[in-house]
Amino acid sequence: MTRRLGIFGAGGHGRSVASVARAAGWTDIVFFDPDWPVRTNNAAWPIAGTGEDITEAIAACDAVHVALGDNRKRLLLLDSLLSAGAEAPALIHPTAWVCPDCSIGRGTAIMAQSAVNIGTRIGRGVIVNTGALLDHDTEIADGGHLSPGSVLAGTVSVGECAWIAVGAHVLPGIKIGSDAVVGGGALVHREVPAGVTVVGVPAHSLDT
Ligand SMILES: CC(C)(COP(=O)(O)OP(=O)(O)OC[C@H]1O[C@@H](n2cnc3c(N)ncnc32)[C@H](O)[C@@H]1OP(=O)(O)O)[C@@H](O)C(=O)NCCC(=O)NCCS
C-alpha cells in the first residue's frame, strides 16, 4: 500500500525535501502550508491544507516532515507533531553517504551528495544540506542547519538551532554555540559563543 508523506512548509526548502523524499521512495507526497487555498501546489506536489490542525494533518498522512527554514520554528513544530504521535523518519537522499554507525534523529533531512562520517551524531529536525561534509565524530544538536557545501572537520560540535551557512568551513574540534550563525564562506578557527554571528576568513563576530 502507498504510504503518504506530509511536508509542513511549501517553500523552496520544502521542494528540496520533497525531491529527497521522492528519491528515497516516497511516491505520495502532499504539503501543508498557511498559504492554502491561495496556493494549491508546490512544483509537482499538491498542497492539501494549512496544517494548522496538526491532529487532522497527522491522521491524513503516514509520516510527516517539517521543512521550515527557521531553525527554532522547525524544531518547535516537529516537537509538537512528535508529541501528538506523528511518525517523522529521517529522510536521506540515496546519493548521500551516511556511515552506518552514525545516529540520525527523527525529522532530519540529509540531502544529495552530502557525507556523514564515522562516529557522527545528528539530532532531530536537522538539515544536512546538499553537498555538506561532516567528518568523523561531529555532533549536530537538534534543529541545526548545515547549508550546501559547508564543511565540518572532525569532532566539531554544533549547538541547538545553530546555522552553518553556504560554503563555510569549521576547523577540527571547534564548538559552535546554540543559535549561532556562521556566515557564508567563513573559516571558523575558534569557538563561536551561543547566539553570535561570525563572518569572514578567519571568522570574526559581526558585532566587532
Ligand atoms: C551571515 C549572514 C546571515 C548575515 O546576514 P545579515 O545579518 O543580514 O548581514 P548584512 O547583510 O546586513 O551584512 C552586515 C555586514 O556583514 C558583511 N557580511 C555579511 N555576510 C557576510 C559573509 N558571509 N562574509 C563576509 N562578510 C559578510 C556585509 O558585507 C556587511 O558589512 P558592512 O557592514 O561592512 O557593509 C549572511 O550574510 C550570510 O552569510 N548568509 C548566508 C546565506 C546562506 O548560506 N543561504 C543558504 C541557505 S540554504
PDBQT file of the ligand as one rigid body, heavy atoms in Angstrom, charges set to zero:
ROOT
HETATM    1  C1  LIG A 301      25.950  35.974   7.890  1.00  0.00    +0.000 C 
HETATM    2  C2  LIG A 301      24.647  36.467   7.309  1.00  0.00    +0.000 C 
HETATM    3  C3  LIG A 301      23.499  35.588   7.802  1.00  0.00    +0.000 C 
HETATM    4  C4  LIG A 301      24.488  37.899   7.816  1.00  0.00    +0.000 C 
HETATM    5  O1  LIG A 301      23.327  38.443   7.331  1.00  0.00    +0.000 OA
HETATM    6  P1  LIG A 301      22.903  39.922   7.842  1.00  0.00    +0.000 P 
HETATM    7  O2  LIG A 301      22.833  39.943   9.351  1.00  0.00    +0.000 OA
HETATM    8  O3  LIG A 301      21.650  40.264   7.091  1.00  0.00    +0.000 OA
HETATM    9  O4  LIG A 301      24.133  40.821   7.454  1.00  0.00    +0.000 OA
HETATM   10  P2  LIG A 301      24.205  42.013   6.385  1.00  0.00    +0.000 P 
HETATM   11  O5  LIG A 301      23.876  41.508   5.021  1.00  0.00    +0.000 OA
HETATM   12  O6  LIG A 301      23.402  43.156   6.938  1.00  0.00    +0.000 OA
HETATM   13  O7  LIG A 301      25.741  42.392   6.409  1.00  0.00    +0.000 OA
HETATM   14  C5  LIG A 301      26.352  43.001   7.532  1.00  0.00    +0.000 C 
HETATM   15  C6  LIG A 301      27.824  43.186   7.232  1.00  0.00    +0.000 C 
HETATM   16  O8  LIG A 301      28.465  41.888   7.222  1.00  0.00    +0.000 OA
HETATM   17  C7  LIG A 301      29.060  41.652   5.931  1.00  0.00    +0.000 C 
HETATM   18  N1  LIG A 301      28.772  40.252   5.614  1.00  0.00    +0.000 N 
HETATM   19  C8  LIG A 301      27.547  39.654   5.585  1.00  0.00    +0.000 A 
HETATM   20  N2  LIG A 301      27.663  38.363   5.292  1.00  0.00    +0.000 NA
HETATM   21  C9  LIG A 301      28.967  38.127   5.113  1.00  0.00    +0.000 A 
HETATM   22  C10 LIG A 301      29.691  36.966   4.781  1.00  0.00    +0.000 A 
HETATM   23  N3  LIG A 301      29.078  35.796   4.609  1.00  0.00    +0.000 N 
HETATM   24  N4  LIG A 301      31.055  37.071   4.702  1.00  0.00    +0.000 NA
HETATM   25  C11 LIG A 301      31.679  38.251   4.898  1.00  0.00    +0.000 A 
HETATM   26  N5  LIG A 301      31.029  39.399   5.211  1.00  0.00    +0.000 NA
HETATM   27  C12 LIG A 301      29.691  39.332   5.318  1.00  0.00    +0.000 A 
HETATM   28  C13 LIG A 301      28.366  42.604   4.975  1.00  0.00    +0.000 C 
HETATM   29  O9  LIG A 301      29.185  42.908   3.873  1.00  0.00    +0.000 OA
HETATM   30  C14 LIG A 301      28.122  43.787   5.862  1.00  0.00    +0.000 C 
HETATM   31  O10 LIG A 301      29.331  44.513   6.001  1.00  0.00    +0.000 OA
HETATM   32  P3  LIG A 301      29.340  46.119   6.114  1.00  0.00    +0.000 P 
HETATM   33  O11 LIG A 301      28.560  46.437   7.374  1.00  0.00    +0.000 OA
HETATM   34  O12 LIG A 301      30.799  46.449   6.204  1.00  0.00    +0.000 OA
HETATM   35  O13 LIG A 301      28.659  46.611   4.882  1.00  0.00    +0.000 OA
HETATM   36  C15 LIG A 301      24.577  36.400   5.762  1.00  0.00    +0.000 C 
HETATM   37  O14 LIG A 301      25.276  37.427   5.139  1.00  0.00    +0.000 OA
HETATM   38  C16 LIG A 301      25.050  35.080   5.179  1.00  0.00    +0.000 C 
HETATM   39  O15 LIG A 301      26.225  34.753   5.125  1.00  0.00    +0.000 OA
HETATM   40  N6  LIG A 301      24.059  34.311   4.720  1.00  0.00    +0.000 N 
HETATM   41  C17 LIG A 301      24.280  33.022   4.130  1.00  0.00    +0.000 C 
HETATM   42  C18 LIG A 301      23.088  32.632   3.302  1.00  0.00    +0.000 C 
HETATM   43  C19 LIG A 301      23.083  31.155   3.006  1.00  0.00    +0.000 C 
HETATM   44  O16 LIG A 301      24.001  30.406   3.261  1.00  0.00    +0.000 OA
HETATM   45  N7  LIG A 301      21.972  30.708   2.491  1.00  0.00    +0.000 N 
HETATM   46  C20 LIG A 301      21.828  29.301   2.131  1.00  0.00    +0.000 C 
HETATM   47  C21 LIG A 301      20.630  28.724   2.798  1.00  0.00    +0.000 C 
HETATM   48  S1  LIG A 301      20.463  27.057   2.433  1.00  0.00    +0.000 SA
ENDROOT
TORSDOF 0
